[in-house]
Structures are given as structure tokens and as C-alpha cells.
């Protein structure tokens, strides 16, 4: 699921939890306009009862992170990160 808000694209990814087959887990991603690599990622939870709820949770988690970013934030003006 993708949502464009301001200069950021918010993306949710959800999947069934292998340890709890009746539950879904989700994460949210924040992308700067035109970029293919995300700026931020956030775990949204692992106890959603439906895929739709997990996707909505992922978007809300990404939205909460996007609110903390400067409007012109992009990977080019950030220091390199090595995971």
C-alpha cells in the first residue's frame, strides 16, 4: 500500500506471522520524492488480526516518522549509514 503525503511516499508492507498464524505483522517505510531507497523504516506491530489492519498500521507508523522529517529531507543530504 502506498500513500503520498507532501513530499514523502509512505509504504506499508505486511505479512503473516510464522509464530502466530492468525496474526499479521507490518512495517512502514518513508521514501523521499523520486527516490528508490527508503529514508526511514519502522516496525508497526506484530499483532494485527487482518491484513488490512496491518497495512493501515504500517501507513500510520510511517506517517508518524514522516512528521519528524524536514520537508526537503532526502538521502543525498544525509550522512552515509552502514547497517
DRENTORKOL-3810 file (N, C-alpha, C; in nm, 4 decimals):
REM DRENTORKOL-3810
@n.u->0.0852; n.v->-0.1170; n.w->0.0000; ca.u->0.0000; ca.v->0.0000; ca.w->0.0000; c.u->0.0899; c.v->0.1235; c.w->0.0000
@n.u->0.0628; n.v->0.2198; n.w->-0.0898; ca.u->0.1387; ca.v->0.3443; ca.w->-0.0991; c.u->0.0464; c.v->0.4634; c.w->-0.0748
@n.u->0.0964; n.v->0.5634; n.w->-0.0084; ca.u->0.0240; ca.v->0.6876; ca.w->0.0126; c.u->0.1236; c.v->0.8016; c.w->-0.0047
@n.u->0.0889; n.v->0.9028; n.w->-0.0850; ca.u->0.1737; ca.v->1.0200; ca.w->-0.0990; c.u->0.1212; c.v->1.1291; c.w->-0.0067
@n.u->0.2094; n.v->1.1809; n.w->0.0773; ca.u->0.1737; ca.v->1.2910; ca.w->0.1668; c.u->0.2845; c.v->1.3940; c.w->0.1604
@n.u->0.2521; n.v->1.5107; n.w->0.1103; ca.u->0.3537; ca.v->1.6141; ca.w->0.0961; c.u->0.4636; c.v->1.5670; c.w->0.0033
@n.u->0.5863; n.v->1.5744; n.w->0.0492; ca.u->0.6999; ca.v->1.5346; ca.w->-0.0329; c.u->0.7414; c.v->1.3901; c.w->-0.0107
@n.u->0.6737; n.v->1.3193; n.w->0.0769; ca.u->0.7111; ca.v->1.1822; ca.w->0.1087; c.u->0.6102; c.v->1.0804; c.w->0.0559
@n.u->0.6621; n.v->0.9621; n.w->0.0244; ca.u->0.5761; ca.v->0.8490; ca.w->-0.0098; c.u->0.5817; c.v->0.7526; c.w->0.1077
@n.u->0.4664; n.v->0.7154; n.w->0.1587; ca.u->0.4565; ca.v->0.6229; ca.w->0.2708; c.u->0.4155; c.v->0.4868; c.w->0.2173
@n.u->0.4862; n.v->0.3832; n.w->0.2592; ca.u->0.4604; ca.v->0.2483; ca.w->0.2099; c.u->0.4460; c.v->0.1549; c.w->0.3297
@n.u->0.3477; n.v->0.0654; n.w->0.3224; ca.u->0.3301; ca.v->-0.0370; ca.w->0.4256; c.u->0.3543; c.v->-0.1738; c.w->0.3637
@n.u->0.4203; n.v->-0.2592; n.w->0.4401; ca.u->0.4441; ca.v->-0.3972; ca.w->0.3992; c.u->0.3930; c.v->-0.4847; c.w->0.5128
@n.u->0.3137; n.v->-0.5861; n.w->0.4795; ca.u->0.2565; ca.v->-0.6724; ca.w->0.5824; c.u->0.2729; c.v->-0.8186; c.w->0.5435
@n.u->0.2834; n.v->-0.9028; n.w->0.6439; ca.u->0.2917; ca.v->-1.0467; ca.w->0.6215; c.u->0.2411; c.v->-1.1210; c.w->0.7431
@n.u->0.2021; n.v->-1.2463; n.w->0.7210; ca.u->0.1546; ca.v->-1.3261; ca.w->0.8335; c.u->0.2716; c.v->-1.3650; c.w->0.9223
@n.u->0.2469; n.v->-1.3648; n.w->1.0514; ca.u->0.3485; ca.v->-1.4015; ca.w->1.1496; c.u->0.3613; c.v->-1.5537; c.w->1.1517
@n.u->0.4819; n.v->-1.6059; n.w->1.1280; ca.u->0.5005; ca.v->-1.7513; ca.w->1.1235; c.u->0.4819; c.v->-1.8152; c.w->1.2604
@n.u->0.5056; n.v->-1.7400; n.w->1.3661; ca.u->0.4886; ca.v->-1.7936; ca.w->1.5010; c.u->0.3428; c.v->-1.7901; c.w->1.5466
@n.u->0.2657; n.v->-1.7003; n.w->1.4909; ca.u->0.1236; ca.v->-1.6863; ca.w->1.5241; c.u->0.0455; c.v->-1.6761; c.w->1.3935
@n.u->0.0068; n.v->-1.7888; n.w->1.3338; ca.u->-0.0525; ca.v->-1.7878; ca.w->1.2007; c.u->-0.1808; c.v->-1.7072; c.w->1.1858
@n.u->-0.2474; n.v->-1.6739; n.w->1.2930; ca.u->-0.3709; ca.v->-1.5962; ca.w->1.2829; c.u->-0.3458; c.v->-1.4464; c.w->1.2953
@n.u->-0.2207; n.v->-1.4082; n.w->1.3090; ca.u->-0.1869; ca.v->-1.2667; ca.w->1.3249; c.u->-0.0982; c.v->-1.2181; c.w->1.2107
@n.u->-0.1024; n.v->-1.0888; n.w->1.1878; ca.u->-0.0226; ca.v->-1.0240; ca.w->1.0838; c.u->0.0729; c.v->-0.9254; c.w->1.1477
@n.u->0.1906; n.v->-0.9078; n.w->1.0854; ca.u->0.2836; ca.v->-0.8051; ca.w->1.1294; c.u->0.3073; c.v->-0.7079; c.w->1.0149
@n.u->0.3542; n.v->-0.5897; n.w->1.0491; ca.u->0.3646; ca.v->-0.4851; ca.w->0.9491; c.u->0.4814; c.v->-0.3929; c.w->0.9780
@n.u->0.5310; n.v->-0.3297; n.w->0.8721; ca.u->0.6295; ca.v->-0.2240; ca.w->0.8866; c.u->0.5960; c.v->-0.1126; c.w->0.7901
@n.u->0.6394; n.v->0.0064; n.w->0.8241; ca.u->0.6175; ca.v->0.1231; ca.w->0.7401; c.u->0.7497; c.v->0.1753; c.w->0.6883
@n.u->0.7472; n.v->0.2268; n.w->0.5662; ca.u->0.8658; ca.v->0.2836; ca.w->0.5026; c.u->0.8347; c.v->0.4253; c.w->0.4579
@n.u->0.9322; n.v->0.5139; n.w->0.4687; ca.u->0.9176; ca.v->0.6526; ca.w->0.4234; c.u->1.0201; c.v->0.6761; c.w->0.3134
@n.u->0.9724; n.v->0.7183; n.w->0.1963; ca.u->1.0581; ca.v->0.7491; ca.w->0.0824; c.u->1.0507; c.v->0.8982; c.w->0.0530
@n.u->1.1633; n.v->0.9574; n.w->0.0129; ca.u->1.1628; ca.v->1.0947; ca.w->-0.0380; c.u->1.1137; c.v->1.0896; c.w->-0.1820
@n.u->1.0624; n.v->1.2009; n.w->-0.2305; ca.u->1.0095; ca.v->1.2079; ca.w->-0.3671; c.u->1.1159; c.v->1.1655; c.w->-0.4679
@n.u->1.0796; n.v->1.0693; n.w->-0.5521; ca.u->1.1661; ca.v->1.0247; ca.w->-0.6600; c.u->1.2778; c.v->0.9296; c.w->-0.6213
@n.u->1.2903; n.v->0.8951; n.w->-0.4952; ca.u->1.3978; ca.v->0.8048; ca.w->-0.4530; c.u->1.3490; c.v->0.6612; c.w->-0.4457
@n.u->1.4411; n.v->0.5663; n.w->-0.4726; ca.u->1.4046; ca.v->0.4248; ca.w->-0.4718; c.u->1.4475; c.v->0.3544; c.w->-0.3431
@n.u->1.5315; n.v->0.4203; n.w->-0.2644; ca.u->1.5750; ca.v->0.3647; ca.w->-0.1364; c.u->1.5061; c.v->0.4435; c.w->-0.0253
@n.u->1.4489; n.v->0.3734; n.w->0.0704; ca.u->1.3741; ca.v->0.4405; ca.w->0.1759; c.u->1.4653; c.v->0.5253; c.w->0.2648
@n.u->1.4051; n.v->0.6315; n.w->0.3195; ca.u->1.4744; ca.v->0.7167; ca.w->0.4167; c.u->1.4698; c.v->0.6546; c.w->0.5558
@n.u->1.3533; n.v->0.6063; n.w->0.5931; ca.u->1.3323; ca.v->0.5504; ca.w->0.7266; c.u->1.2417; c.v->0.4284; c.w->0.7178
@n.u->1.2607; n.v->0.3383; n.w->0.8121; ca.u->1.1699; ca.v->0.2241; ca.w->0.8254; c.u->1.1318; c.v->0.2102; c.w->0.9716
@n.u->1.0128; n.v->0.1586; n.w->0.9959; ca.u->0.9651; ca.v->0.1453; ca.w->1.1325; c.u->0.8799; c.v->0.0190; c.w->1.1440
@n.u->0.9018; n.v->-0.0559; n.w->1.2515; ca.u->0.8191; ca.v->-0.1736; ca.w->1.2808; c.u->0.6859; c.v->-0.1238; c.w->1.3354
@n.u->0.5773; n.v->-0.1670; n.w->1.2751; ca.u->0.4455; ca.v->-0.1154; ca.w->1.3134; c.u->0.3721; c.v->-0.2051; c.w->1.4124
@n.u->0.4146; n.v->-0.3275; n.w->1.4267; ca.u->0.3479; ca.v->-0.4184; ca.w->1.5197; c.u->0.3393; c.v->-0.5588; c.w->1.4644
@n.u->0.3065; n.v->-0.6540; n.w->1.5522; ca.u->0.3006; ca.v->-0.7939; ca.w->1.5117; c.u->0.1750; c.v->-0.8630; c.w->1.5613
@n.u->0.0715; n.v->-0.7872; n.w->1.5920; ca.u->-0.0491; ca.v->-0.8484; ca.w->1.6478; c.u->-0.1753; c.v->-0.7982; c.w->1.5788
@n.u->-0.1678; n.v->-0.7758; n.w->1.4478; ca.u->-0.2856; ca.v->-0.7322; ca.w->1.3735; c.u->-0.3687; c.v->-0.8542; c.w->1.3349
@n.u->-0.5002; n.v->-0.8419; n.w->1.3457; ca.u->-0.5878; ca.v->-0.9561; ca.w->1.3174; c.u->-0.6188; c.v->-0.9743; c.w->1.1691
@n.u->-0.6029; n.v->-0.8674; n.w->1.0893; ca.u->-0.6287; ca.v->-0.8778; ca.w->0.9453; c.u->-0.5153; c.v->-0.8105; c.w->0.8685
@n.u->-0.5031; n.v->-0.8459; n.w->0.7413; ca.u->-0.4031; ca.v->-0.7836; ca.w->0.6550; c.u->-0.4314; c.v->-0.6344; c.w->0.6400
@n.u->-0.5579; n.v->-0.6001; n.w->0.6256; ca.u->-0.5961; ca.v->-0.4597; ca.w->0.6094; c.u->-0.5558; c.v->-0.3762; c.w->0.7308
@n.u->-0.5769; n.v->-0.4310; n.w->0.8495; ca.u->-0.5377; ca.v->-0.3605; ca.w->0.9720; c.u->-0.3859; c.v->-0.3459; c.w->0.9790
@n.u->-0.3138; n.v->-0.4492; n.w->0.9374; ca.u->-0.1676; ca.v->-0.4423; ca.w->0.9364; c.u->-0.1187; c.v->-0.3357; c.w->0.8392
@n.u->-0.1789; n.v->-0.3278; n.w->0.7211; ca.u->-0.1400; ca.v->-0.2270; ca.w->0.6229; c.u->-0.1687; c.v->-0.0860; c.w->0.6755
@n.u->-0.2849; n.v->-0.0670; n.w->0.7351; ca.u->-0.3188; ca.v->0.0634; ca.w->0.7923; c.u->-0.2221; c.v->0.0999; c.w->0.9047
@n.u->-0.1844; n.v->0.0021; n.w->0.9846; ca.u->-0.0878; ca.v->0.0258; ca.w->1.0919; c.u->0.0487; c.v->0.0650; c.w->1.0382
@n.u->0.0893; n.v->0.0027; n.w->0.9284; ca.u->0.2167; ca.v->0.0366; ca.w->0.8657; c.u->0.2183; c.v->0.1792; c.w->0.8134
@n.u->0.1077; n.v->0.2210; n.w->0.7506; ca.u->0.0983; ca.v->0.3582; ca.w->0.6999; c.u->0.0992; c.v->0.4581; c.w->0.8154
@n.u->0.0270; n.v->0.4277; n.w->0.9217; ca.u->0.0244; ca.v->0.5185; ca.w->1.0373; c.u->0.1624; c.v->0.5300; c.w->1.1028
@n.u->0.2344; n.v->0.4183; n.w->1.1111; ca.u->0.3691; ca.v->0.4222; ca.w->1.1682; c.u->0.4623; c.v->0.5048; c.w->1.0795
@n.u->0.4528; n.v->0.4868; n.w->0.9474; ca.u->0.5349; ca.v->0.5652; ca.w->0.8543; c.u->0.4987; c.v->0.7131; c.w->0.8629
@n.u->0.3701; n.v->0.7425; n.w->0.8765; ca.u->0.3242; ca.v->0.8815; ca.w->0.8875; c.u->0.3835; c.v->0.9469; c.w->1.0132
@n.u->0.3866; n.v->0.8741; n.w->1.1236; ca.u->0.4424; ca.v->0.9284; ca.w->1.2481; c.u->0.5905; c.v->0.9623; c.w->1.2306
@n.u->0.6641; n.v->0.8796; n.w->1.1588; ca.u->0.8058; ca.v->0.9068; ca.w->1.1333; c.u->0.8206; c.v->1.0240; c.w->1.0365
@n.u->0.7393; n.v->1.0270; n.w->0.9305; ca.u->0.7481; ca.v->1.1336; ca.w->0.8298; c.u->0.7239; c.v->1.2708; c.w->0.8919
@n.u->0.6402; n.v->1.2763; n.w->0.9918; ca.u->0.6124; ca.v->1.4049; ca.w->1.0587; c.u->0.7355; c.v->1.4624; c.w->1.1273
@n.u->0.8323; n.v->1.3783; n.w->1.1582; ca.u->0.9528; ca.v->1.4254; ca.w->1.2258; c.u->1.0616; c.v->1.4691; c.w->1.1281
@n.u->1.0418; n.v->1.4475; n.w->0.9986; ca.u->1.1436; ca.v->1.4780; ca.w->0.8985; c.u->1.1230; c.v->1.6165; c.w->0.8385
@n.u->1.2317; n.v->1.6786; n.w->0.8002; ca.u->1.2242; ca.v->1.8081; ca.w->0.7318; c.u->1.1658; c.v->1.7870; c.w->0.5929
@n.u->1.0872; n.v->1.8825; n.w->0.5416; ca.u->1.0224; ca.v->1.8654; ca.w->0.4112; c.u->1.1173; c.v->1.8326; c.w->0.2961
@n.u->1.2404; n.v->1.8832; n.w->0.2972; ca.u->1.3341; ca.v->1.8564; ca.w->0.1880; c.u->1.4297; c.v->1.7425; c.w->0.2161
@n.u->1.4032; n.v->1.6646; n.w->0.3189; ca.u->1.4940; ca.v->1.5561; ca.w->0.3561; c.u->1.5023; c.v->1.4532; c.w->0.2443
@n.u->1.6240; n.v->1.4109; n.w->0.2126; ca.u->1.6454; ca.v->1.3052; ca.w->0.1138; c.u->1.7768; c.v->1.2367; c.w->0.1469
@n.u->1.8055; n.v->1.1278; n.w->0.0800; ca.u->1.9272; ca.v->1.0523; ca.w->0.1093; c.u->2.0528; c.v->1.1327; c.w->0.0763
@n.u->2.0460; n.v->1.2190; n.w->-0.0224; ca.u->2.1636; ca.v->1.2952; ca.w->-0.0652; c.u->2.2133; c.v->1.3902; c.w->0.0442
@n.u->2.1234; n.v->1.4396; n.w->0.1297; ca.u->2.1691; ca.v->1.5323; ca.w->0.2334; c.u->2.1822; c.v->1.4654; c.w->0.3710
@n.u->2.1999; n.v->1.3347; n.w->0.3697; ca.u->2.2215; ca.v->1.2597; ca.w->0.4939; c.u->2.3585; c.v->1.1944; c.w->0.4892
@n.u->2.4160; n.v->1.1763; n.w->0.6060; ca.u->2.5418; ca.v->1.1029; ca.w->0.6135; c.u->2.5181; c.v->0.9565; c.w->0.5768
@n.u->2.6190; n.v->0.8916; n.w->0.5220; ca.u->2.6064; ca.v->0.7508; ca.w->0.4841; c.u->2.5839; c.v->0.6644; c.w->0.6080
@n.u->2.4999; n.v->0.5640; n.w->0.5933; ca.u->2.4744; ca.v->0.4692; ca.w->0.7026; c.u->2.5180; c.v->0.3307; c.w->0.6575
@n.u->2.5728; n.v->0.2567; n.w->0.7484; ca.u->2.6124; ca.v->0.1196; ca.w->0.7176; c.u->2.5460; c.v->0.0282; c.w->0.8194
@n.u->2.4595; n.v->-0.0584; n.w->0.7712; ca.u->2.3891; ca.v->-0.1500; ca.w->0.8618; c.u->2.4652; c.v->-0.2783; c.w->0.8709
END
